[in-house]
């Protein structure tokens, strides 16, 4: 692999892909690194245009490899994969376009990272491609964006920082825009499309998980109890609702890995997001119910995909109405964690405690521009770590969630150094 490009950005002309370019340029050369990178996509002209729009980076783009690839053509994908050490895949929805790229990468002996937030795709890839990836010594890591680096690695971080044994964590996601709100959508169309198809096929997960995890984890006590559909948390202001994204399923996969491979007691996790007012909660509930019903039927999905602005209350625009640079640069996210456990560590991972939890921890992960800043940062650094620290990753390859893949690497440290902050707020006795 010595003559391959270190980092190849697939889908560089897409909304997320083009926002990765400044990060891949910066991070390939920081900390004494000298990694090569290139871009790949369907149109050479569009790839050149995207690079041209990044002139402020002061890069000689004449030396940046441009690879034209047709995702629907197996030989074209294979040829692309053979040119790189790691493919950073920004082509979604991954339900339709992810499998072929992963298979081509595994065949070519090329690592693969993406920003999928689609549980069905991620868990199916682990079920069907894990052994092949191991045989080839290839790492395939999904959910390397907002879904689900902050929560999955946030749990890992707090496990490492907790002075004792951590039993459970609850996370609360907050999103806001600094200053006066900028008009226009906050999400790009691709994210909306993935959500529509993800909910439409959610019934696939039950059978898929039975095959992926034929043996269930033991029941650890005290069991983390759900907080209810709506509740007012003690550690953040506002009203919390269950977060329907991929975070919880991704964390569960990482914790299963730690239990089975590292002999660690798994942490129980629930994830919520926070709305500031009850009026907003009511509006969200109405739109959420409508979305849920429509996504289950083909005609309903067509309505959702044809009129995203209407059915998202303006949160998402059409394919041609993407979030403005001003709006995404003013956006922030923060995830606050509250956890409980014990000061004492028991010897065996299956041992049960005879006393109630006697210690708590509060932690936080915070960053700017969650969809197209922090997400791109996390994706690029995930690829960089695979190239530079594969000796600190589990096994010799395989399909992993980010927590399991990067727990023993410097990824959390590097994210902290680049503005995605992981911190412990407090630890105290109960």
C-alpha positions, 0 to 999 in steps of 0.5 A: 500500500506504500504507493497509495493515496493515504486519504481519499474523499469519496463524494467530495462534490456533495454538501458534506464532502465539500465541507471535509476538504478544509479539514482533510487539507489541514489535518493531513499536514498537522502534528508533523504528518505528511499524508497524501489525499485526493478526491473522488466522485462521478464528475471530473468537472464538478470535482475540479470546481469544488477544488477551485472554490477552496482557493483560500486554502492556498493549495496547489490543487494541480497535485491533488489526485482526482478519481472519477468513479461510478458507484453503480459499476463494480469495476469502477469502484474496485479501481478507485478503492485500489488507489487509497489506504482509507476511503472517506465515504460521504455518499449517502443514503448508505442504505442504497450506496454504502454496501457496494463501496464497503465491499470494494474497499474490503476486496482492495484491502482498503480501510473505510469510514463514513458518516452514516446514521443508519442503524440498519446499514451499519448493523447489516455491514457488521453482520455480513462483512465483518469476517471478510474485513478481518481476513483482509486486515481492513477496518470499516468504521461507520457513524464517524460524524455527529451520529455518533462520535460525540456520544459513543466516544463520550461514553468511552471517555467518561468510562476512562475518567470515572474513578470506579465502575460506571453503571449507567449514563444518560445523555442530553443533546442540545442544538442552538444558533448563536445570535439572531437566527439566520433564515433558511434550512439547517439540514441538507436534503441527504440527511432528511432522505436517510431519516425517511428511509431509516424509519420506513425500514426500522422493522428490519432491525429486530431480526437483524439484531437477533443474527448479529447478537445471538447471545444477549448481554446479562442483565446488570443491576440497577437497571437504567429506567427510561425517563418517560417520553417527556421529562425535565432534566435536572442538569440542563434547562428545557424538556427532554425527549427520546433521541431517535437517531443511531446513538443508542444502537451504536453505543450498544455495539461498542459496549458489547465489544468491550464486554466480549473482547475486553472483559469490561462491564458494559455501561447502560445508556439512554439518549435524549435531546432537549427542547427549550419550550413546551410549545416547541415540544407540541409542534415537534410531536405533531410533525413527528407523528406525521413523519412517522405515519407517512414514512411507512407508506410509499406514497407518504415517503414520496410526499416527504421527499418531494416536500421536505421543507413543508414536513420538516417545518423548514428545518430541511430544504430541497436538494437545491436549497442547502443550509447557508454557510452563515447559518451552519457556522453559527450553529452549536451542539452540546451533549451533557451526560449524567452517570452513576456507578460505584467507587469500588471496582469488582474483579469480574465483569459479571459480578453484581454489586450488593449496594446502591450506586454511590458515585456520580459523574457529569460530563460534556461534549461540545462543538461548533457546526455539528452537521458540517464542521464537527462531523467533518472534523471527526470523519477526517480524524478517524481516517487519519488515526486508522492510517497512523495508529492502526496498531492501537485498534482492536484485532487486525481488522473488522467492522466496528462502531467508533467507540470500539474502534478508537477507544485506545487511540489518540482520537479523543485527544486530537478532537479536543485539540481541534475544537470538539471538546470532551470534559468532565464537569464533576465527580462526587459521592452520592 
